[in-house]
Structure formats: C-alpha cells, structure tokens
Amino acid sequence: MSSKIEKTIARQQQRISEGQFYEAHQQLRVIASRYAKASNWAAAVDILSQGAAALLRADQGGSGGDLCLFLLDVYKQAEMRPDAETKGRILGLLRMFPKGEPTRKRVVGEMIGWSSRFGEYPAGDPELHHVAGTLYADEDEPYEAERHLLLGTRDSPERLTKLLFAWYAESGSPSLAASFAARAVLPYLAVGNVRAASKSLLLFGASLSSSPSPPPVQDVSSATAELRVYPSLPLMNFLGLLLQSVQRGDAGLYRMLRSRYDDQLREVPEWEDVLGQIAEMYFGIRKPSQSNPLFDMMSSMLMGGGSSGGSSQGAQRRVGAGGPPAAGLD
C-alpha cells in the first residue's frame, strides 16, 4: 500500500472517529471510484475494505455495507477469483456487521454471486456459504442459515444439525423429529452430498438419544449395515433406510421402502418432490409425468374428440380438479 493511500485512509478514519460518518462515506466512495476508473484495483480494494471496516466498527452498518457492495463490484470488474485473500477480506467484513443489519443480506447475495461467477463452484464457494450460514444460525435465523449451510463445507452438517435439533426441541412435539432431521438429510441427498446427509442423520440421532426424554431406540446390525430403529418414530427409520438404499444404489429397496412407509409418507406431502428428485438421481426412477387437464381438453376439442355431451362434462370435471399440493422442504 502506497503512502498516499495510507494517508487517504487515515484521513477518513479520523473523520469517522469524529462522527462525520456521511462525509467520510461519500469521500471514500469518490476516491475509490477514481481508482477503479483508472483500473488501479489494488488501491480501490484497500480504500473500500479499510473504509468499510472503520464504518462497521463505528456501528454504521448501512454505510459500511454500501462500501462492501462497492468492494464486491470492484472484485467483479477486476475479475478477481475467490482465493484466500479475496475471501478472507470480505468474510472479515461480513463478521463485523451488527446483528440485524439489513444490508448484510444483500452483501451475502452479492458475495455468493461473485464467487459463483469467478470461482469453480456454480452454486457459490462452500466456505462463503458456511460462514454466512453460521452467522445466520448464531443469530437464530434458521431459514437463511439452512440455505447456506446446505451448500457449505464438511463442517456445515454439524452446525446445521445443531440448529435443526434446537429448533425441534423448541417445538415441543417429539413426534416431529423426522420432519426436522429431514430438513438436512433430504436436501443434502438432492444436491448429491450423501456423506453430509449421513452425518446429519447420525448427529441428529445422537442428540435425540442424549435429550432429556429420549425416544426408545434399538440398534440393529447385519453383516452389511447398521441401523438405529425408533419404534415410535417410523419416519426416522425411513430416513435411515433411505440412506442405506442410496449408498447401495438399490432401486428395489427404495421401491419397497416407499410401499412400506406409504401411510406415513402421506403425512408429509412436502417431502414428495424432493423424494422424486432423489429417486431419479440415484435409482433412475422417473416420476410419471402428469397430464395438464386444460391442455387435454383443448387438444380434444381441436382434434374433434369433444362432440359428445359426456366427454365435455368429463373434461370440465378434469379442469376443475385440484392440483397437487405445493411441495418442498419449506
């Protein structure tokens, strides 16, 4: 960093310490813009990162967040790749945001977008996802935490499972254990992360066993597999057997599971779509395509098949039939 840049930063830090937040923010933007237009990326990055840090330390989340967004824009203009230095800089700033600062969510989104565009992971860099998810989990924002931890690192399943079990414990409904465990197991399988899915179920089961009122459990083992069986929680058993069928690539076992637990699965229709994805991904089982009633009726009319009164009434009944419920883990 040149002495000129150091003096510029020191001058604006002095303004911030004197409470001249707006003036410092605007000056930092103007100076950084000048360097960015000259393609002096290093100078722009230094000014924006240190200026953002000074504002965030002064509890100026909005202004600090704005400079973070500008910093990410410079990353994109300079086509900087996500490496230890670029990631470390933005993650350090992310950790400085005051709790509940609305600008941070936008910074997280832009950060993931930058890493997706210039990094090797289409869904965004796992380390960035892990840190963002952990911050959201620590601040009790479970939905945001889930989104990122599911795409995180090897450490993410442990943090996600801890969050989900705490959420389950707060629900006061012991019978919902599988619903909370599935929020990690099924999405991890859907993104191809079998290891994380297995780890999540194992950790959730361990937390169940050490809870104040643990459910009855039996450890069943064979020459090829081990399974924890919960007599009072059939869907927990389904998740365990689902993982075994995935690990074996056994489509027959999967079909048997769907048949055996059909009644229980009807109680969680929100699982249906993701189970369909898992069936196709691991077993090559495609869900039969559902016809579009309106399209069928129009085709029948155009092809001359709707002349009789009975056919017309049948078509009307199909059009009026309710569609399948919205699915998904949320």
C-alpha positions, 0 to 999 in steps of 0.5 A, spaced: 500 500 500 502 506 497 503 512 502 498 516 499 493 511 500 495 510 507 494 517 508 487 517 504 485 512 509 487 515 515 484 521 513 477 518 513 478 514 519 479 520 523 473 523 520 469 517 522 472 517 529 469 524 529 462 522 527 462 525 520 460 518 518 456 521 511 462 525 509 467 520 510 462 515 506 461 519 500 469 521 500 471 514 500 466 512 495 469 518 490 476 516 491 475 509 490 471 510 484 477 514 481 481 508 482 477 503 479 476 508 473 483 508 472 483 500 473 488 501 479 484 495 483 489 494 488 488 501 491 480 501 490 480 494 494 484 497 500 480 504 500 473 500 500 475 494 505 479 499 510 473 504 509 468 499 510 471 496 516 472 503 520 464 504 518 462 497 521 466 498 527 463 505 528 456 501 528 454 504 521 452 498 518 448 501 512 454 505 510 459 500 511 455 495 507 454 500 501 462 500 501 462 492 501 457 492 495 462 497 492 468 492 494 464 486 491 463 490 484 470 492 484 472 484 485 467 483 479 470 488 474 477 486 476 475 479 475 478 477 481 477 469 483 475 467 490 482 465 493 484 466 500 485 473 500 479 475 496 475 471 501 478 472 507 477 480 506 470 480 505 468 474 510 472 479 515 467 484 513 461 480 513 463 478 521 463 485 523 456 487 521 451 488 527 446 483 528 440 485 524 443 489 519 439 489 513 444 490 508 448 484 510 443 480 506 444 483 500 452 483 501 451 475 502 447 475 495 452 479 492 458 475 495 455 468 493 454 471 486 461 473 485 464 467 487 459 463 483 461 467 477 469 467 478 470 461 482 469 453 480 463 452 484 456 454 480 452 454 486 457 459 490 464 457 494 462 452 500 466 456 505 462 463 503 456 459 504 458 456 511 460 462 514 454 466 512 450 460 514 453 460 521 452 467 522 445 466 520 444 460 525 448 464 531 443 469 530 437 464 530 435 465 523 434 458 521 431 459 514 437 463 511 442 459 515 439 452 512 440 455 505 447 456 506 449 451 510 446 446 505 451 448 500 457 449 505 463 445 507 464 438 511 463 442 517 456 445 515 452 438 517 454 439 524 452 446 525 446 445 521 444 439 525 445 443 531 440 448 529 435 443 526 435 439 533 434 446 537 429 448 533 425 441 534 426 441 541 423 448 541 417 445 538 415 441 543 412 435 539 417 429 539 413 426 534 416 431 529 423 429 529 423 426 522 420 432 519 426 436 522 432 431 521 429 431 514 430 438 513 438 436 512 438 429 510 433 430 504 436 436 501 443 434 502 441 427 498 438 432 492 444 436 491 448 429 491 452 430 498 450 423 501 456 423 506 453 430 509 446 427 509 449 421 513 452 425 518 446 429 519 442 423 520 447 420 525 448 427 529 441 428 529 440 421 532 445 422 537 442 428 540 435 425 540 438 419 544 442 424 549 435 429 550 432 429 556 426 424 554 429 420 549 425 416 544 426 408 545 431 406 540 434 399 538 440 398 534 440 393 529 446 390 525 447 385 519 453 383 516 452 389 511 449 395 515 447 398 521 441 401 523 438 405 529 430 403 529 425 408 533 419 404 534 415 410 535 418 414 530 417 410 523 419 416 519 426 416 522 427 409 520 425 411 513 430 416 513 435 411 515 433 406 510 433 411 505 440 412 506 442 405 506 438 404 499 442 410 496 449 408 498 447 401 495 444 404 489 438 399 490 432 401 486 428 395 489 429 397 496 427 404 495 421 401 491 419 397 497 421 402 502 416 407 499 410 401 499 412 400 506 412 407 509 406 409 504 401 411 510 406 415 513 409 418 507 402 421 506 403 425 512 408 429 509 406 431 502 412 436 502 417 431 502 414 428 495 418 432 490 424 432 493 423 424 494 422 424 486 428 428 485 432 423 489 429 417 486 431 419 479 438 421 481 440 415 484 435 409 482 433 412 475 426 412 477 422 417 473 416 420 476 410 419 471 409 425 468 402 428 469 397 430 464 395 438 464 387 437 464 386 444 460 391 442 455 387 435 454 381 438 453 383 443 448 387 438 444 380 434 444 376 439 442 381 441 436 382 434 434 374 433 434 374 428 440 369 433 444 362 432 440 359 428 445 355 431 451 359 426 456 366 427 454 365 435 455 362 434 462 368 429 463 373 434 461 370 440 465 370 435 471 378 434 469 379 442 469 376 443 475 380 438 479 385 440 484 392 440 483 397 437 487 399 440 493 405 445 493 411 441 495 418 442 498 422 442 504 419 449 506 
